[in-house]
Amino acid sequence: MKKTASALFAAILLAAAGLMLSCKSQGGTGDFNNAGGKPYEIVVSIDQELWNGEVGDTLRSILLEPVPMFNQVEPQFDISRVNPGALKDLILRHRNILIIQLNPQTAEPSSVAQYDVYARPQIIVTLTAPDTNGMVRYLSENRQELQQLFEISERNRAVENNRKYGEKGIDREIRSLFGIDMNIPRGFSIKGRPGEDFLWVGNDVRTATQGLVLYSYPYAGAEDFAPENLIKRRNEFTGRIPGPSEGSFMATEDYIRPEVEYIRIDGKLWARMSGFWYVENDYMGGPFINYSTIDPATGRVFSADCFVYSPKDPKRNMMRQLEHIVYTVRFPQTPAAE
């Protein structure tokens, strides 16, 4: 039986999740340069004619799809198109490369992912189809998988960097307070610790602020992970973050209700809640993404709340950096309470 397009992409996603952290390569030269480019930037190698037609329209709808639950429109990725003949020299050392090509001799669309071929860390994804219609159909059927493939690659790079070069002093503070291992990026600092169940770390960047609030509370039952209870607990803890004026504090915006989904990170179940925050009695606000799970060692709920304040600068990369911190969490090796 032939594999479907979705099955092929699923196989690539599994490879991305497993291979990037171990820095294995497929087809690499062994002589590596540091990969160039910015996070979430993709070089797309594609013929001008395809780019100007339905294939290009489909690609742009996938890669430039707006990030959900942001108060300004920002794309999932930044893209730069090059002609296939220009894919050489420094461009070949880019961190993310997507190659789109047609080959009439192929019977069906195919996907190939390669790692650390011309630089490290690097991913090169090659999509091949027999004709334009086949490529458009393949892309349309696998739009989410294509986004996830590059997202996983960016995430794994960030996780590895955090573990190697992060703020070890804050890591020790988190271990002392919550009993877990977590890796905070370089440049972050402790902003507040009001209580034994709460830690606020952050990073001030020009006119923007990144915040990560860690807190825990006793687990009462599955109802703790219902949206209304996640919001209630978030307000309880983030309300400890003072605003810029007297009597002001952070709260969750309820005009646009937060969205909750349940995901697995390294096999462990988490609730991921995204929404908007504001400062009561002031005019600040922005997006947040909250991750909550059960600490198997303590039987308590552990939450990591990521928020960004950036009225001028783009928020996507700042929020993604915060989310990637959550993927560094490692709980003590005890039986899961799920």
N, C-alpha and C positions, 0 to 999 in steps of 0.2 A: 504493500500500500504506500502511495506517495504521501509525504508529509504536506499538510496544508501550510499556507503562508503563516497563519497564526502559530502553528506548532513550531515553525522555524524560528520565528521571533521569540517565542517562549524559551526555546533552547538558548538563544543568544543572551536573553536576560539572565538566565541561570549562570551562564558563563561569565557575564559581566560581574555578577554579585560575588562569584567565587574567585575569579582570577585577578581582579584589580588589586585587592588587598595583598595578594601574595606576589604581585609584581611579575607574574609570568608573562611571556610574550609569545605570540604566534607569528612566526615569520620574521622575528627581529634580527638585526644585524649584529647585536652584541656590543656595538660601539655607540653609546647613547649620549645625546645632548639633552639639555633641559628643554622640556616642551615649552613652546611659546603660546601666546594668546591669553585672554582673560577668562575667568570662570564664566561658564554658560555662553561662550562664544563658539560658533561652529563655522568652519570653512566648508562650503558646499561646492563640490566640483560637478558641473553640469553644463551641457551645451547651451548656448544662448537661446537656440530655438525651443528647446525643451523648457527652459526657464521662463520664456515669454508665453508659454502655452499652459495647457491644463495641468501638466506635471508640476510646473513651477507654482501655479495657483494652489495646488493641493499641498505642496511642501510648505509654502508660506502659511497656509491655514493651520498646519500642524506645529511648526516651529515658532511661529509668531502668535500663537494662541495666547490670549491674555491670562496672566496669573489670576486665579480666582481669589475673591475676597480681599482685593486691594482697593484702596480708595482713589488710586490713579491707575490708568491703563498702562501696564508694562508687559512685554512679551515673555514667554517662557524662556526663549533663547535670543541671542543676537546672532545674526547670520551675515556672512560675507561670501558672495558668489565669485567663483573663478572658473575660467574655461579649463577643460581637462588638460590642455597643453601647458597651462601655467602652474599646474600642480607639481612643483619641484622646489629644490633648494630650501629656503627658509620656510616656505609655505608648508612643505612636507613635515616640518617639525612642529606644526600646530597641535595643540592638545586634543582638539576634537575635529575630525574630518569626516565628511559624509560624501561618498562618491555615488552618483546616479548615472547609470549607463544602460543602454539598450543593446541587446544582442539577439538578432532574429533566429540564431541557431539554438537558443535555449528554449526548452519546452515549456517552462513555467518560471515564475519569479523566484529569485533566490537571495539569500542574505549571508554576508560574511562579516564577522567582527574580528579585528586584529588589534593587538595591544603592544605598545612600546616597540613599534616597527622602526621608526626613524628618530624617536625621542622618547623621553620618559618624564612623567606619565602621559600616555597617549592612547587614544582609541581611534581606529579608522573603521568606519562602517561602509561596506560596499553593497548597494542594492542593484540587482540586475533583473531586467524583464525583457521578454521578446519584442514588445512593442509599447507604444504610448498608453493604450488602453490597459494593458496588463500592469504597467507601472502605477497608473492612477488607482486602479483597483487595489493593488497590493498596499500602497500607501494608505488608502482610505480604510482598509480593513485592519491596519496595524498602527494607526496614528498614536494611540496611547503607548504601545510598546516601544515605538521609536523615541518618544519623549522620555520614557522611563529608562531606556538604554543609556542615553546621555546623562540623565539625572543620576543614575546609579554610579556612573563613572566619576562625575563631579563629587558626589557624596563620598565615595571611597577614598578619593584623593584627600579630601578635607579631613576625614577620620584619621587617615595615616599621618597627616601633618600635625593634627592636634596631639596625637599620641607621642610624636617625636619631639615637637617643638613648643608644646603648650605651656601654660602657666602652672608649673608644678606645685607652687605654694597653694594656689586655689584648689588644685586637685586634692591636696592633702586635707585642706579645710572641709571639702565636700565629703571625703572619706570619714573624717572625724565626726562630722555632723549627722550624716545619713547612712554611713556604713556601706557605701557603694563606690565604685570606681567610675570616674567621669573625667574627660579631658577638655579643659577650657583653652581656647586659642590664645596665642600670644597677644598682648595688648589689652586684655580684659582686666578688670580690677573688681574688688569687692566694694559694693556700694552701700550695703547695709545687712545687718543680721539681727533683726528684732525678734528674738525668740529662738528656742532650740529646735524648732521645726521649720525654719525659714532662712533662706540665703538669697540675696540679690546681688548679682554680678552684672557688669555692663561695660560698654565700650563707647566712648564719645568720639565721633568721626565728623570733623568739620561742623556742619549745621545739623548733624543727625546724632541719634542715640540708639544703640542696641541694648536691649535689656533681657536678662534671663533670670527668672524667679524660680527658685527651687523650694518646694514645700512638701510636707507629708502630714497625714492625719490617719486616725484609726479606720480600718476597713470595716464597714457595717454590713455589707452585702452587695449583691449585684446592682441594687438600685443606686449605689454610689456613682455608677457610670452612666446613669440616665442623663440626658443633656441638661435638664433643669438643675440637677444636683451638681454636675460639673461646673455650671455657671455660678451656682450659689457658693461653692467652695472657692472658685477663682476670685469672686468678689471679696470673700472673707480675707483671703491672703493678700491679694494685690492692693486691697484697701490700706495695707500698711505702708505702701509706697507713697510718700508725700508728694504733693504737687508743688508748683512754684510759688503759690500764694497761700496765705494762711487759711486753714480749713479745707484745702483742696487735696484730693486723693484720686487714685486710679479706680475706675469701675468699668464694667462690661456694657457696651452699647446694646440695648435691646430693641432699638428701632429696626435694625437688620439683625435678625436672630442668628446666633452662631450656628455653624454646621458641624455635625459630629459624624465621624466615620471610625470604624474599628479596624485596625491594621495589626500586622505582626512585624516585629523587629527582632531578628535573630530567633524567630520562632515564638517570641513572647508577645502576648496580646496587649495592645495599647489602645486607648481612646485618643483620637486626634481631633481636637476641636479648633476650628478657625472662625474668626470673627473680628470685631472692631472694639477698641478700647477708647475711653475718653477720660478726661480729668474733671471730676466733679468740682464745680465752682471755679473753673478755668476754661481755657480754649484749646488745650492740647488734645491730640488723639492720633490714632493710626491703627494698623492691623496687628493682630496677635494670632499665634498658633500655640495651642496648649496640648501637651502630651501627658497622659496619666496611665499608670499601671499599678499592679500590686507588687510590692517588694516581698518576695517569697521568704526572706529571712526574718522580717519583722511583722509580716501580716498587715502592714500599713499601706495606704495608697501613697504613691510617690508621683509628684507632678513636676513637670518642667514647662514653664510658661515663657514663650519667646515673643517679645514685642519690639516694634521699631517705631521711632518717632523721626520723621524725615520730611518736613514740609517742602524741601527744595530738591533733594537728591533722590535718585531712584532707590527703591526699597528692596527689590528682588534679591540681589546678592547678599544684602545684609540679613534679610530674613532667612535665606537658605543657609547662611553660615551658622545662624543660631539653631536651625533645625538639625544641621549636621552634628552639632554637639550632642544632641539626644542619642544619636546613633553610636556614640562612644560609651554609653552607659553599660556597665557590667555589674550585675548583682552577684552576691555570694553564691557559691555552688550549693544550693539547697533545693529540695523538691519544690516545684512551682505550686503556688496556691491559686490555680485557675481551674 
